Amino acid sequence: MTSQMKQEPPVQSKVIVITSGKGGVGKTTSAAAISAGLAQRGYKTVVIDFDVGLRNLDMIMGCERRVVFDFINVIQGDARLKQALIKDKRLENLSILPTSQTRDKDALTKEGVEKVLNELREEFDYIVCDSPAGIERGAQLAMYFADEAVVVTNPEVSSVRDSDRVLGLLSSKTARAENADAEPIKAQALLTRYDNQRIASGEMMTVDDVLEILAVPLLGVIPESTAILRASNTGTPVVLDEPSNASAAYADAVSRLIGEQVEMRMESDRRPSLFQRLFGRTA
Amino acid sequence: MTAVRPVQLRGRFLTAVALLIDGGPPDRPFFAALDAQLRRMPHFLADAPLIIDLEKAPDLERAEDLRRLRDELQQRKLAPFAVQNATSAQIAAAADAGLISVIAGHDAPQRPTRRENTSRAAAPARPQVVNRIVTTPVRSGQSIVAEHGDLVVIGHVASGAELIAGGNIHVYGTMRGRAMAGVHGDENARIFCQSLDAELLAIAGLYRTSENLEHEVRKRSVHIFLQDQRLCVETLA
């Protein structure tokens, strides 16, 4: 089966929020990789940048020169959605809805976000919301209308605690939480910047430690990798870049996101040093 | 010729503290209790105008008793100047001791402290016990309250989460957050944890933080209870 073949479309379009609480854990990188991965598999996908004022997604996606109108313009009625959506040049199924760099989170309104999401639901299979860091207005509106959540976590205590806080908000401050008849948001953890060596030396938490605290299913483990930085700097979602363990891990995560059973792999992209290669696993 | 200065009269309102005397002439225990009270708020009553309320001490009508009371109060840096709710005999005795009689105004009775409440009978009717069971993990930043009753959590309690109960708290999962049982003063309330790693444990206001929990009880099944005003942590089986 080729990955390019269109699979069963989801019965209903799904809004997936990529969130974390803590900043710098890899939300935008993950949002870019996951949305590109979904589009690669034939799903019509749009990724929205909710980080109003700190616009980054367009750079990671490599379309920063093509931004004319943005999410805020659409919310305020200054532009139509079609004008603001940017079609990705590499994947025809992928669109990007960039945000404003000059405004701030107060420009987001619940009604405005809902209207835009409803309009997007008519056209797209997956709507990926890239949440800003924190738990304030921007982050709350990014998660409010979500059907599923991907909670991005690094294997260290402060990130895990913040993710736990966000999981609490997902189960209390969202449309699905407020509607007693609706199913709760399906939340999954995505462990990023996973470094086997630092975990072996006890500097970082293991997958089990993290999951024991978060008590949600694991969507994937993304190894710390130079491939990610390179992809970001060239404006390419990591799954579209040269093959690497990080891009393979994102591809696996996307498979799990659409409901496939994929075995968990934990391969690092770090080359063993000469010393380690010579002496093997003596440690 | 020197001009006679006109007498100036101005209205003045004044806030005074009333000291309620209960029973006969104040004795040593009374002054001991007063001293304890003053130690708790040393500056609050210093030189404060004070009225002696005789409503509950109708027998205190000897001038020398009142004079002694006045002296004792003055020694404690209080400024007694009047009596209220006094009988005519008491007013005469008070005048002899240099205290005037004032007509009782509105006074807000000081809220009785909790200790008094428990010692005196006729506690208010107990509110209905409502227990609460939570079957999802309690996340960091969440606060779960069982105002009147027990709180049972089946799942983990994350660090930064808070459990508050009028009664007992049970956690069937790892307890990393804060637990406050018996928040209305129930000293018989207990906390039960399947695996203890809590930030803070409190029963009826007495607390311990993770810093001063013994290492042996960490990650163990424990129950926490009050004994002789001490928070005890004991492993279960």
Boltz contact constraints between the chains, C-beta under 6 A:
constraints:
  - contact:
      token1: [A, 161]
      token2: [B, 140]
      max_distance: 6.0
  - contact:
      token1: [A, 161]
      token2: [B, 159]
      max_distance: 6.0
  - contact:
      token1: [A, 164]
      token2: [B, 139]
      max_distance: 6.0
  - contact:
      token1: [A, 164]
      token2: [B, 140]
      max_distance: 6.0
  - contact:
      token1: [A, 164]
      token2: [B, 158]
      max_distance: 6.0
  - contact:
      token1: [A, 165]
      token2: [B, 140]
      max_distance: 6.0
  - contact:
      token1: [A, 165]
      token2: [B, 141]
      max_distance: 6.0
  - contact:
      token1: [A, 167]
      token2: [B, 139]
      max_distance: 6.0
  - contact:
      token1: [A, 168]
      token2: [B, 139]
      max_distance: 6.0
  - contact:
      token1: [A, 168]
      token2: [B, 141]
      max_distance: 6.0
  - contact:
      token1: [A, 168]
      token2: [B, 142]
      max_distance: 6.0
  - contact:
      token1: [A, 215]
      token2: [B, 137]
      max_distance: 6.0
  - contact:
      token1: [A, 215]
      token2: [B, 156]
      max_distance: 6.0
